[in-house]
Every structure is written in C-alpha cells, then in structure tokens.
C-alpha cells in the first residue's frame, strides 16, 4: 500500500471486482488515513478523534511517512537483493503446577 501510494497508484489497492461500487475520493481518503495510523512513532499517528474528523469532514491530512514494516513488492525485482533469513530453533515450554 505504501509503495503504491507513493507512486500515485493507490487505486491499484482496490479489488477490481468492486467495479464502480465505491467513490474513488473516499477510498483514497481511507487509504491515506490508514497509512497515517501505521506510523512508526505513536506521536505521528492520529488519535481516534482525529481519525473521526478526517473521515467525516474534508480536513487537511499530513503526508504519511514510510511505515516501519514496508517491504519490497517482490525479491525478483531488479536491484533489490534477496532477504537473508535464518532459523533460530527456539523452543518455548510452559510450566504448570499439579
């Protein structure tokens, strides 16, 4: 969602099976607010009161910052190195009394 938003292709997020059952400006507003709610720092996220105002009134919304968990669309994209992962084999045990 973040990448498509930055590229101005936010409409590609919408399921095409919806056809014209939605208002593009409302969808854009919801995506924008959703990205604001995913900010890394809590102080950058809107409060629920602010979200309510943004949803119900035409207000200025700040530009969202990149979420802390955005990933490349595909590791097959040129110029993007594959993600290196490792297995840590952690075991958790819950102790219960009799």
Secondary structure, DSSP 8 states (H G I E B T S, - for coil): -HHHHHTT-GGGGS-GGGTTSS-HHHHHHHHHHHHHTT-SSGGGS--HHHHHHHHHS----------TT---S-TTSTT-------------------
